[in-house]
C-alpha cells in the first residue's frame, strides 16, 4: 500500500544503531548502503528507508530530496 508521507518520514529518519547512529538516513554514505544491500536490509520501516535511500543514491537522484528536506526538517531540528 502506498504511503503518501513515506518520503517525508524518510528525510526525518535517523540511523538508530551502528557506526552512523543518529545520522539522518539521507546523509549515510553510499558505501554503507551498499553494505546493507549485500548483507540484507533490516525488516520494517528502517529497511524500507535504507533500501529507498540506496536506490536514490546509486541512481544519482539525491536532488529529489532537497525540497522535502527543506520543508520536512523545519520542525524536527
N, CA, C and O atoms as CSV, one atom per row, in Angstrom:
chain,resi,resn,atom,element,x,y,z
A,1,UNK,N,N,0.833,-1.177,0.000
A,1,UNK,CA,C,0.000,0.000,0.000
A,1,UNK,C,C,0.883,1.248,0.000
A,1,UNK,O,O,1.870,1.317,0.732
A,2,UNK,N,N,0.528,2.216,-0.812
A,2,UNK,CA,C,1.286,3.449,-0.951
A,2,UNK,C,C,1.055,4.376,0.240
A,2,UNK,O,O,-0.087,4.612,0.635
A,3,UNK,N,N,2.134,4.897,0.807
A,3,UNK,CA,C,2.061,5.848,1.909
A,3,UNK,C,C,2.519,7.206,1.390
A,3,UNK,O,O,3.704,7.382,1.104
A,4,UNK,N,N,1.601,8.180,1.261
A,4,UNK,CA,C,1.975,9.485,0.712
A,4,UNK,C,C,2.958,10.262,1.592
A,4,UNK,O,O,3.544,11.243,1.134
A,5,UNK,N,N,3.146,9.844,2.837
A,5,UNK,CA,C,4.083,10.539,3.723
A,5,UNK,C,C,5.432,9.826,3.816
A,5,UNK,O,O,6.284,10.220,4.612
A,6,UNK,N,N,5.631,8.788,3.017
A,6,UNK,CA,C,6.850,7.984,3.106
A,6,UNK,C,C,8.114,8.821,2.934
A,6,UNK,O,O,9.044,8.705,3.732
A,7,UNK,N,N,8.159,9.660,1.907
A,7,UNK,CA,C,9.377,10.433,1.642
A,7,UNK,C,C,9.651,11.435,2.768
A,7,UNK,O,O,10.807,11.678,3.113
A,8,UNK,N,N,8.613,12.004,3.330
A,8,UNK,CA,C,8.783,12.911,4.461
A,8,UNK,C,C,9.364,12.157,5.659
A,8,UNK,O,O,10.277,12.648,6.324
A,9,UNK,N,N,8.837,10.977,5.925
A,9,UNK,CA,C,9.362,10.149,7.013
A,9,UNK,C,C,10.805,9.737,6.732
A,9,UNK,O,O,11.624,9.670,7.649
A,10,UNK,N,N,11.111,9.466,5.480
A,10,UNK,CA,C,12.471,9.082,5.104
A,10,UNK,C,C,13.463,10.192,5.437
A,10,UNK,O,O,14.502,9.925,6.041
A,11,UNK,N,N,13.163,11.424,5.056
A,11,UNK,CA,C,14.116,12.512,5.300
A,11,UNK,C,C,14.221,12.875,6.779
A,11,UNK,O,O,15.191,13.512,7.188
A,12,UNK,N,N,13.248,12.484,7.576
A,12,UNK,CA,C,13.285,12.755,9.014
A,12,UNK,C,C,13.914,11.613,9.809
A,12,UNK,O,O,14.269,11.793,10.974
A,13,UNK,N,N,14.054,10.441,9.189
A,13,UNK,CA,C,14.548,9.255,9.891
A,13,UNK,C,C,16.049,9.344,10.145
A,13,UNK,O,O,16.817,9.841,9.321
A,14,UNK,N,N,16.433,8.850,11.307
A,14,UNK,CA,C,17.850,8.772,11.675
A,14,UNK,C,C,18.244,7.310,11.873
A,14,UNK,O,O,17.417,6.462,12.209
A,15,UNK,N,N,19.500,7.049,11.659
A,15,UNK,CA,C,20.022,5.692,11.836
A,15,UNK,C,C,20.028,5.377,13.332
A,15,UNK,O,O,20.650,6.106,14.105
A,16,UNK,N,N,19.350,4.308,13.756
A,16,UNK,CA,C,19.215,4.045,15.191
A,16,UNK,C,C,20.370,3.275,15.832
A,16,UNK,O,O,20.392,3.117,17.052
A,17,UNK,N,N,21.324,2.795,15.042
A,17,UNK,CA,C,22.405,1.987,15.604
A,17,UNK,C,C,23.620,2.038,14.697
A,17,UNK,O,O,23.575,2.564,13.585
A,18,UNK,N,N,24.701,1.478,15.201
A,18,UNK,CA,C,25.903,1.296,14.387
A,18,UNK,C,C,26.798,2.510,14.276
A,18,UNK,O,O,26.665,3.489,15.009
A,19,UNK,N,N,27.693,2.410,13.355
A,19,UNK,CA,C,28.727,3.427,13.127
A,19,UNK,C,C,28.146,4.811,12.872
A,19,UNK,O,O,28.738,5.814,13.269
A,20,UNK,N,N,27.007,4.872,12.222
A,20,UNK,CA,C,26.399,6.153,11.856
A,20,UNK,C,C,25.152,6.464,12.678
A,20,UNK,O,O,24.236,7.137,12.204
A,21,UNK,N,N,25.127,5.972,13.902
A,21,UNK,CA,C,23.986,6.179,14.798
A,21,UNK,C,C,23.658,7.669,14.902
A,21,UNK,O,O,24.547,8.508,15.046
A,22,UNK,N,N,22.370,7.974,14.827
A,22,UNK,CA,C,21.801,9.328,14.945
A,22,UNK,C,C,21.998,10.214,13.718
A,22,UNK,O,O,21.550,11.361,13.722
A,23,UNK,N,N,22.646,9.722,12.678
A,23,UNK,CA,C,22.752,10.500,11.441
A,23,UNK,C,C,21.488,10.294,10.620
A,23,UNK,O,O,20.885,9.221,10.634
A,24,UNK,N,N,21.099,11.346,9.904
A,24,UNK,CA,C,19.961,11.210,9.005
A,24,UNK,C,C,20.278,10.134,7.973
A,24,UNK,O,O,21.406,10.038,7.490
A,25,UNK,N,N,19.295,9.343,7.648
A,25,UNK,CA,C,19.486,8.289,6.650
A,25,UNK,C,C,19.872,8.884,5.306
A,25,UNK,O,O,20.601,8.255,4.538
A,26,UNK,N,N,19.401,10.070,5.015
A,26,UNK,CA,C,19.759,10.730,3.761
A,26,UNK,C,C,21.233,11.125,3.719
A,26,UNK,O,O,21.763,11.412,2.646
A,27,UNK,N,N,21.900,11.143,4.869
A,27,UNK,CA,C,23.307,11.538,4.935
A,27,UNK,C,C,24.259,10.337,5.011
A,27,UNK,O,O,25.475,10.512,5.078
A,28,UNK,N,N,23.716,9.142,5.000
A,28,UNK,CA,C,24.575,7.955,5.070
A,28,UNK,C,C,25.390,7.812,3.784
A,28,UNK,O,O,24.876,8.066,2.695
A,29,UNK,N,N,26.647,7.410,3.902
A,29,UNK,CA,C,27.451,7.223,2.694
A,29,UNK,C,C,26.942,6.036,1.871
A,29,UNK,O,O,26.422,5.061,2.414
A,30,UNK,N,N,27.099,6.139,0.584
A,30,UNK,CA,C,26.624,5.090,-0.309
A,30,UNK,C,C,27.312,3.762,-0.008
A,30,UNK,O,O,26.706,2.705,-0.186
A,31,UNK,N,N,28.553,3.794,0.439
A,31,UNK,CA,C,29.262,2.545,0.757
A,31,UNK,C,C,28.565,1.790,1.891
A,31,UNK,O,O,28.528,0.560,1.882
A,32,UNK,N,N,28.019,2.507,2.853
A,32,UNK,CA,C,27.279,1.883,3.956
A,32,UNK,C,C,25.977,1.270,3.446
A,32,UNK,O,O,25.593,0.174,3.854
A,33,UNK,N,N,25.306,1.989,2.553
A,33,UNK,CA,C,24.069,1.484,1.965
A,33,UNK,C,C,24.351,0.270,1.075
A,33,UNK,O,O,23.551,-0.664,1.019
A,34,UNK,N,N,25.484,0.291,0.385
A,34,UNK,CA,C,25.879,-0.855,-0.436
A,34,UNK,C,C,26.139,-2.080,0.438
A,34,UNK,O,O,25.822,-3.203,0.046
A,35,UNK,N,N,26.710,-1.866,1.612
A,35,UNK,CA,C,26.955,-2.968,2.538
A,35,UNK,C,C,25.617,-3.615,2.932
A,35,UNK,O,O,25.490,-4.839,2.934
A,36,UNK,N,N,24.627,-2.783,3.265
A,36,UNK,CA,C,23.302,-3.318,3.591
A,36,UNK,C,C,22.704,-4.054,2.395
A,36,UNK,O,O,22.074,-5.099,2.560
A,37,UNK,N,N,22.897,-3.518,1.202
A,37,UNK,CA,C,22.353,-4.175,0.008
A,37,UNK,C,C,22.951,-5.573,-0.163
A,37,UNK,O,O,22.258,-6.496,-0.592
A,38,UNK,N,N,24.224,-5.730,0.168
A,38,UNK,CA,C,24.874,-7.045,0.077
A,38,UNK,C,C,24.454,-7.981,1.210
A,38,UNK,O,O,24.218,-9.167,0.983
A,39,UNK,N,N,24.364,-7.453,2.417
A,39,UNK,CA,C,24.098,-8.277,3.602
A,39,UNK,C,C,22.602,-8.477,3.861
A,39,UNK,O,O,22.200,-9.453,4.494
A,40,UNK,N,N,21.794,-7.553,3.372
A,40,UNK,CA,C,20.356,-7.615,3.620
A,40,UNK,C,C,19.905,-6.428,4.449
A,40,UNK,O,O,20.488,-6.124,5.489
A,41,UNK,N,N,18.870,-5.767,3.982
A,41,UNK,CA,C,18.328,-4.627,4.717
A,41,UNK,C,C,17.505,-5.132,5.894
A,41,UNK,O,O,16.898,-6.200,5.812
A,42,UNK,N,N,17.478,-4.368,6.997
A,42,UNK,CA,C,16.634,-4.764,8.129
A,42,UNK,C,C,15.164,-4.813,7.723
A,42,UNK,O,O,14.774,-4.243,6.704
A,43,UNK,N,N,14.374,-5.479,8.504
A,43,UNK,CA,C,12.937,-5.539,8.248
A,43,UNK,C,C,12.274,-4.247,8.718
A,43,UNK,O,O,12.857,-3.479,9.484
A,44,UNK,N,N,11.068,-4.021,8.255
A,44,UNK,CA,C,10.273,-2.891,8.720
A,44,UNK,C,C,10.606,-1.576,8.041
A,44,UNK,O,O,11.211,-1.532,6.970
A,45,UNK,N,N,10.190,-0.515,8.699
A,45,UNK,CA,C,10.367,0.826,8.142
A,45,UNK,C,C,11.826,1.160,7.875
A,45,UNK,O,O,12.158,1.714,6.827
A,46,UNK,N,N,12.697,0.825,8.820
A,46,UNK,CA,C,14.118,1.138,8.648
A,46,UNK,C,C,14.664,0.517,7.371
A,46,UNK,O,O,15.366,1.184,6.611
A,47,UNK,N,N,14.359,-0.726,7.131
A,47,UNK,CA,C,14.816,-1.391,5.917
A,47,UNK,C,C,14.275,-0.732,4.665
A,47,UNK,O,O,14.980,-0.624,3.661
A,48,UNK,N,N,13.029,-0.291,4.716
A,48,UNK,CA,C,12.447,0.414,3.568
A,48,UNK,C,C,13.143,1.744,3.335
A,48,UNK,O,O,13.419,2.114,2.194
A,49,UNK,N,N,13.428,2.464,4.417
A,49,UNK,CA,C,14.130,3.745,4.269
A,49,UNK,C,C,15.529,3.540,3.698
A,49,UNK,O,O,15.947,4.258,2.790
A,50,UNK,N,N,16.248,2.559,4.231
A,50,UNK,CA,C,17.612,2.306,3.758
A,50,UNK,C,C,17.634,1.838,2.311
A,50,UNK,O,O,18.473,2.293,1.532
A,51,UNK,N,N,16.736,0.946,1.938
A,51,UNK,CA,C,16.730,0.456,0.553
A,51,UNK,C,C,16.307,1.552,-0.418
A,51,UNK,O,O,16.817,1.621,-1.536
A,52,UNK,N,N,15.390,2.396,-0.002
A,52,UNK,CA,C,14.989,3.521,-0.855
A,52,UNK,C,C,16.144,4.495,-1.021
A,52,UNK,O,O,16.408,4.969,-2.126
A,53,UNK,N,N,16.835,4.796,0.082
A,53,UNK,CA,C,17.967,5.717,0.005
A,53,UNK,C,C,19.077,5.131,-0.854
A,53,UNK,O,O,19.744,5.861,-1.587
A,54,UNK,N,N,19.278,3.838,-0.772
A,54,UNK,CA,C,20.259,3.163,-1.617
A,54,UNK,C,C,19.917,3.364,-3.089
A,54,UNK,O,O,20.787,3.733,-3.879
A,55,UNK,N,N,18.676,3.131,-3.464
A,55,UNK,CA,C,18.252,3.305,-4.861
A,55,UNK,C,C,18.395,4.754,-5.311
A,55,UNK,O,O,18.821,5.018,-6.435
A,56,UNK,N,N,18.045,5.679,-4.448
A,56,UNK,CA,C,18.168,7.101,-4.784
A,56,UNK,C,C,19.629,7.453,-5.038
A,56,UNK,O,O,19.951,8.104,-6.032
A,57,UNK,N,N,20.505,7.026,-4.147
A,57,UNK,CA,C,21.927,7.388,-4.280
A,57,UNK,C,C,22.605,6.710,-5.461
A,57,UNK,O,O,23.356,7.360,-6.188
A,58,UNK,N,N,22.359,5.416,-5.672
A,58,UNK,CA,C,23.066,4.759,-6.777
A,58,UNK,C,C,22.578,5.242,-8.136
A,58,UNK,O,O,23.265,5.071,-9.143
A,59,UNK,N,N,21.396,5.843,-8.166
A,59,UNK,CA,C,20.873,6.379,-9.422
A,59,UNK,C,C,21.059,7.894,-9.541
A,59,UNK,O,O,20.542,8.513,-10.471
A,60,UNK,N,N,21.795,8.487,-8.605
A,60,UNK,CA,C,22.111,9.912,-8.673
A,60,UNK,C,C,20.906,10.826,-8.555
A,60,UNK,O,O,20.854,11.869,-9.207
A,61,UNK,N,N,19.943,10.452,-7.736
A,61,UNK,CA,C,18.691,11.203,-7.637
A,61,UNK,C,C,18.551,11.992,-6.336
A,61,UNK,O,O,17.440,12.369,-5.963
A,62,UNK,N,N,19.653,12.246,-5.647
A,62,UNK,CA,C,19.579,12.941,-4.363
A,62,UNK,C,C,18.866,14.289,-4.441
A,62,UNK,O,O,18.272,14.738,-3.461
A,63,UNK,N,N,18.924,14.931,-5.603
A,63,UNK,CA,C,18.304,16.256,-5.746
A,63,UNK,C,C,16.790,16.223,-5.537
A,63,UNK,O,O,16.194,17.250,-5.213
A,64,UNK,N,N,16.161,15.066,-5.717
A,64,UNK,CA,C,14.712,14.995,-5.494
A,64,UNK,C,C,14.371,15.148,-4.012
A,64,UNK,O,O,13.231,15.457,-3.664
A,65,UNK,N,N,15.356,14.932,-3.146
A,65,UNK,CA,C,15.120,15.034,-1.711
A,65,UNK,C,C,15.254,16.451,-1.176
A,65,UNK,O,O,14.731,16.754,-0.104
A,66,UNK,N,N,15.944,17.323,-1.901
A,66,UNK,CA,C,16.233,18.664,-1.407
A,66,UNK,C,C,14.992,19.420,-0.949
A,66,UNK,O,O,14.985,19.909,0.181
A,67,UNK,N,N,13.935,19.546,-1.762
A,67,UNK,CA,C,12.762,20.287,-1.282
A,67,UNK,C,C,12.051,19.587,-0.117
A,67,UNK,O,O,11.459,20.248,0.736
A,68,UNK,N,N,12.108,18.270,-0.084
A,68,UNK,CA,C,11.469,17.537,1.007
A,68,UNK,C,C,12.248,17.752,2.297
A,68,UNK,O,O,11.657,17.912,3.365
A,69,UNK,N,N,13.564,17.755,2.198
A,69,UNK,CA,C,14.410,18.003,3.371
A,69,UNK,C,C,14.167,19.411,3.891
A,69,UNK,O,O,14.021,19.611,5.097
A,70,UNK,N,N,14.123,20.385,2.997
A,70,UNK,CA,C,13.894,21.786,3.411
A,70,UNK,C,C,12.590,21.955,4.171
A,70,UNK,O,O,12.543,22.630,5.199
A,71,UNK,N,N,11.540,21.343,3.663
A,71,UNK,CA,C,10.248,21.520,4.321
A,71,UNK,C,C,10.021,20.510,5.439
A,71,UNK,O,O,9.326,20.815,6.407
A,72,UNK,N,N,10.588,19.324,5.327
A,72,UNK,CA,C,10.309,18.257,6.271
A,72,UNK,C,C,11.129,18.275,7.535
A,72,UNK,O,O,10.760,17.632,8.517
A,73,UNK,N,N,12.234,18.997,7.537
A,73,UNK,CA,C,13.079,19.025,8.743
A,73,UNK,C,C,12.929,20.313,9.523
A,73,UNK,O,O,13.559,20.459,10.571
A,74,UNK,N,N,12.136,21.238,9.067
A,74,UNK,CA,C,11.973,22.514,9.782
A,74,UNK,C,C,11.565,22.310,11.227
A,74,UNK,O,O,12.083,22.974,12.124
A,75,UNK,N,N,10.641,21.397,11.454
A,75,UNK,CA,C,10.087,21.215,12.791
A,75,UNK,C,C,10.762,20.116,13.585
A,75,UNK,O,O,10.363,19.840,14.717
A,76,UNK,N,N,11.786,19.478,13.011
A,76,UNK,CA,C,12.399,18.351,13.715
A,76,UNK,C,C,13.785,18.665,14.247
A,76,UNK,O,O,14.355,17.856,14.979
A,77,UNK,N,N,14.337,19.810,13.904
A,77,UNK,CA,C,15.697,20.114,14.370
A,77,UNK,C,C,15.666,21.081,15.526
A,77,UNK,O,O,16.718,21.452,16.048
